[in-house]
Amino acid sequence: MTPVGSVPHAGDWRRNAALAFVLFLAGTGLILLSSIREADVQGNLLRWALQPSLSFDRLLPLIGFGFLLAQLPARSRLVAIALLIAGMAAGFGTRDIFLKAVAPLPGAGTHFFYAGPLATLAVGLCLVLPVRWRPWPALPVAFVIGMLLAILVSLSDLTLHDRFFVPQNLAASLWTVALAAALGLLARFPWAGTATQIMGSWLIAISLLYGGAFAVSKDREFHPPAFAAAPSGEGDYPGFATVLGELDAQGDGKP
């Protein structure tokens, strides 16, 4: 494997660039196919179906973890990917335990139980380490990221258990990690280690800012949407006058 501090060979650079390009096209194509399916099957669901995994606070830890993967040795990278997937599977089983542990924090219920800031903090703490010290801490961080990611996706499901929601968002998250890792492999230059350390410090600061903002937020209760206004009570058929008028306009041949 090419060390982080050395310039990659032209062949390696072209291979990594092709990988990043293919990943970008594959993810874009799947999102477009998803939009077609959502428009045909569930109307305007696409407007927010992928929003949980493509929002700013979710992308930060995923992008950071992708760059972390790119700078790991090949064997540690494979183990970290396996632990990331294992963490996703474990996240659905340990969700209730995590929620009970984090519930005492202020406003936890209205801010996804701080899973986003915790994931960002975990990645940031690993990235600020020198590159040679990262392989071992990266392994538990990969598992924690996968677990928190699964918890975030499950908490964001507002589709009443649509069977496509969780796979779509997990796939979008994995695509983000893979694309960031491919781009990280393109930037294997002498300054790459220092750049990711700076990125890690930013992630730590952002996670603390997000967590602090959640803690002092005054909005700590769930607010159900307001009920629609009651129909007008005028006429012989209150509330149905408009519908009956449209049916009458169609003529006798329409039901």
N, C-alpha and C positions, 0 to 999 in steps of 0.2 A: 504494500500500500504506500502511496506517495505521502510523505510527512506533510503536516499542515504548513510547516514553514518553508517549503520548497515550491518552486513554480512547476505546475504539472506539465507533462509532455504534451505535444500537440495532439497526438492520438488520443490520450486520455481526455484532453479538453473537449475534443470533438465528440467523443463518446458520451461524456457527461452532458454536453449541450444538446445532443440528440435525445438523451433520456429526459431532460427537462422539457424539451419541446413536445415529445410524445406524451408525457404526463399532462402537460397543459392542454393539449388537444383532446386527450381522453377525458379529462375532467370537464372541460367545456362542453364536449359532445354529450356526456351523460347528463349534465345539467340541462342542456337544451332538450334532450329526450324526456327528462323528467318534467320539464315545463309543458311539453305536448301532452304527456299522460295526465298531468294534473288538470290542464285546461279541459281535457275531454271527460275526465272521470269526476273531478271534485271542484270544478269551477275555478275560483280565485285562490285556492289553497296555496299555490306556489308563491304567492306574494309574501308568505311568511313561513312556508314549510322548511326552507333551508336557512332561514334567518338565524336560528340559534347557533349554527356552526359557522356562519359567515359574518357574524357580528364582530365588532372591533375587539371586545374583551375576550372572545373565544379564539380569535386568530392569533393574538399575541403569544400565548403559551405554545400553540401549535407550531408557529413559525420559529420560535426560539428553540423548541425541541428538535425541529428539523435541522437547524444549523448545528445543534449539539450532536446529532447523529452523524452529520457529515464529517465532523472532526474526531470521531472515535475510530480506534483500530477496527479492522474489518470484522474480527471475531466478536468484539464487544458490541459492534453495531448490530449484528444479527441477534445476539442475546437481548439487546435493548428492544429491538422490534418485537421479539417474541414476548417479552415482559409487558410491552405496551398492549399487545392484544390480550394477554392473560389478565392484565389489569382491567381492560374493558369488560371481560366476562365476569370478573370478580365484583366490578362496580355495581352491577345489577343485583347481585346477591347481598352485598354489604350496604346497600343504600340506606336502609332504615337505621342501621347502626350509626352510620355517618350523620344522618339527619338528627338523631337524638343527641349525638355528641356536640354538634354545632348549634343546636337549637337555642341554648342559653345566650348566644351572642346577640347583640341588639339588631333587630330587623332582619334576622337570618331568614325567616320565612319568605320575605318579599325580595330577597336578593340572592336566590338560588343557593342559600346556605354557604355563602362565601367560597363556593367551589372554584369560581373563576379566579379570584385573587390568590387563592391557595395554589392553584396550578401555575399561575404566572410566577409566584414567589419561588416555588420549587425549581422551575427551570432557570430562573435568574440566579439563584444561589449556586447552581451547578455551573452555569456559564461564567461566573466571575472567577472561578478557579483557573489556574494555569492548565493548559491543554493536557499536559502529561498527568495531571491529577484527576481528570474527569472520568475515566473509564469506570471505576468502581462506584462512585456516587451516582453516575448516570443510570445504573441498573435499577436501584430502588426508585429513582425519580421517574423512570419510564413506567414502572408499575403504578406509581401514584398518579401520573398523568393519565394513564388509561382508565384508572378507576374513577377519577374526578370527571373525566370526559364522559364516561357512561352515565354518571349521576347527573351531569348537566343536561345531557340529551334526554334522559328520562323525565327530568323535571320540566323540560321545555315542551313536552308533548301535549299539545292542546287539541289534538285531532280525535280524541276519544278512542285512542288505541288503533289508529290506522296502521296497518301492517307494514306500510312502506316508510313511515316516518323515521323510526329508529334506524333501519338500515341505510336510508338516504343520508341522514345526518352523520352517522358513523363513517360512511364511505366518504362524505365530503371532508370530514376531519382528517381521515387517513390520507386523502389526496393532498390536503394542505401540507401535512407533514412530509409526504414524499416529494412534493414539488419544492418545498423549502430545502430539503436535504439535497436534492439534485442541484439546486442553485448554489448551495454551500459547497458542493464538490467542485463547482466551477471556480470558486473563489479560494482555492487552496494556494494562497500566496503568503509571503513572510508576515504580512500585516493582518492575516485572517484571525489568528489567535487573539491579538489585542483588540481587534474590532468586535469579536464576539464577547470579550470580557466587558467592553463598554456597553454592548447590547444587554448583557446580563445585569449590569448596574441599573440601566434604564428600566428593565423588567421588574427589578426589585422595587425601585421607586414607584413605578406605576401600580404595582400590586398593593403597596402600602397606601398609596393615594386612594385607590379604588376601595380597599377595605376600610380605610378611615372614613371615606364619604358614605359608605353603607352604614357604618356604625353610628354616625351622627345624623343620618337621614331622619326626618320627622315622619316620613311615610313608612310606617311599620305595620300596617294592617292591610288585609286584602280588601279591595273595593270592587264588588260585582258591578257589571255594567247596569246603567239605569234602564228601567223598563220603558218600552215604547209608550207613547201617549195613547190613551184609550180612544177608540173610534167615536165619531160623533153619534149622538143618540137621536138624531133627527130622522124623520121619515117612518115608513111602515116597517122597514127592515134595517134597524140601526147597525151601522158598520158594514153593510153589504150593498149599499146603494150603488157604489162605483162598479163593483163586480157585476151586479145584475144589469146595470146599464150597458156594460161592454158585451154581455151575453145577448141582450136584446138587439144590439146593433149588428150582431152576426146573422140574424135571421132565424127562421124556424128550422132550417136544415142543420143547425149546429146544436150539439148537446148543451 
